[in-house]
Amino acid sequence: MTALLTGRRGLVLGVSGVNSIGYHVAQKLRELGASIAVTCRPARLASMGPLAAELCADVYSLEVTDESSFVAAFDALGRAGPLDFLVHGLIDVPEGVLAGSILDVSRDDGECVVADRRLPTCPAAAAPEYSTARRRADLGV
């Protein structure tokens, strides 16, 4: 694998376990050389240690239903330096659904899994940590 993202720092929102999309995205970003941080729900924070170690990632607690949680997470994240990218992987999944196989998800559980509507909150909270150089590159200046 190439070191395409060497020297870049990013955040993957919504890593809840080895079966989550966020986990697999974070894993691939690390393979590409990025330095990453991840977020998870407060209830999952204690169990994230082994996954964070595997990903060489810092973990931040983030409750998507609480905007002050976004502010606190991004404030703590910003102390480690600026961000170059953010991956939004927040979804609302009923407790226990990710513990098993996708083949075991019932129709009712599947209908409850929805993309989180707080996408605009993420960039607004991340703005101070998003690197000035990266912003300029995104804007073509």
C-alpha positions in Angstrom: 0.0 0.0 0.0 1.3 3.5 -0.7 1.9 6.2 1.8 -0.6 8.5 0.0 -1.7 10.1 3.3 1.6 10.4 5.1 1.7 13.6 7.1 -2.1 14.1 7.0 -4.2 14.0 10.2 -7.9 13.1 10.2 -10.9 12.2 12.2 -13.3 9.3 11.6 -16.6 10.0 13.3 -18.6 6.9 14.4 -16.3 4.0 15.1 -18.3 1.6 17.3 -16.6 -1.7 16.8 -14.9 -4.1 14.3 -18.2 -4.5 12.4 -18.7 -0.7 11.9 -18.0 1.0 8.6 -16.1 3.7 10.6 -13.6 1.1 11.9 -12.9 -0.2 8.4 -12.5 3.3 7.0 -10.1 4.2 9.9 -8.1 1.0 9.2 -7.7 1.8 5.5 -6.7 5.4 6.3 -3.9 4.1 8.6 -2.7 1.8 5.9 -2.4 4.8 3.6 -0.2 6.5 6.2 -2.7 8.9 7.8 -2.6 9.8 11.5 -6.1 9.4 12.7 -8.4 9.9 15.7 -11.8 8.3 16.1 -15.0 9.0 17.9 -17.4 6.7 19.6 -20.5 7.0 21.9 -19.7 7.5 25.6 -21.1 4.1 26.4 -18.6 2.4 24.1 -15.5 4.4 25.2 -14.3 1.8 27.8 -14.3 -0.9 25.2 -12.5 1.1 22.5 -9.0 0.7 24.0 -8.0 -2.4 22.0 -9.4 -1.0 18.7 -7.7 2.3 19.3 -4.4 0.6 19.9 -4.8 -1.5 16.8 -5.5 1.7 14.8 -2.9 3.7 16.6 -5.7 6.2 17.1 -6.8 8.6 19.8 -10.4 8.1 20.8 -12.8 10.8 21.7 -16.2 10.4 23.3 -19.0 11.9 21.2 -22.7 11.8 21.8 -24.4 12.8 18.6 -27.6 13.8 20.3 -25.8 16.5 22.4 -24.2 19.4 20.6 -22.1 20.3 23.6 -20.5 16.9 23.2 -19.3 17.9 19.7 -17.8 21.1 21.1 -16.0 19.1 23.9 -14.7 16.4 21.6 -13.4 18.9 19.0 -11.8 21.1 21.7 -9.9 18.0 23.0 -9.1 16.9 19.5 -7.7 20.3 18.6 -5.1 20.2 21.4 -3.3 17.5 19.4 -3.0 19.7 16.2 -5.0 20.6 13.1 -7.1 18.3 11.0 -6.6 17.7 7.3 -9.8 15.7 6.8 -12.9 14.4 8.5 -14.9 11.3 7.7 -18.6 11.3 8.8 -19.7 7.8 9.7 -22.3 8.6 12.3 -25.4 6.5 12.2 -28.0 5.6 14.8 -27.8 1.9 15.4 -30.0 0.2 18.0 -27.8 -1.2 20.8 -26.5 -4.7 20.1 -27.2 -4.7 16.3 -23.5 -4.4 15.4 -22.6 -7.3 17.7 -23.8 -9.9 15.2 -23.8 -10.7 11.5 -25.6 -8.4 9.1 -27.6 -11.5 8.1 -29.2 -11.4 11.6 -30.5 -7.9 11.4 -34.3 -7.9 11.5 -36.4 -5.6 9.3 -37.4 -3.6 12.3 -33.7 -3.1 13.3 -32.8 -2.2 9.7 -35.5 0.5 9.6 -34.2 2.0 12.8 -30.7 2.4 11.3 -30.6 5.9 9.8 -27.8 8.3 8.8 -27.4 10.9 11.5 -28.8 14.3 10.5 -26.1 16.2 12.4 -23.7 16.4 9.5 -23.7 20.3 9.5 -22.7 20.3 13.2 -19.5 18.3 12.5 -17.8 20.8 10.1 -18.8 23.7 12.3 -17.4 22.1 15.4 -14.2 21.0 13.5 -13.5 24.3 11.8 -11.0 25.6 14.3 -9.0 22.3 14.1 -9.2 22.0 10.3 -5.7 23.1 9.0 -5.4 26.5 7.3 -3.2 24.9 4.6 -5.8 22.3 3.9 -8.6 24.9 3.7 -6.5 26.8 1.2 -5.9 23.7 -0.9 -9.6 22.9 -0.9 -10.4 26.4 -2.1 -7.6 26.4 -4.7 -5.7 29.3 -3.2 
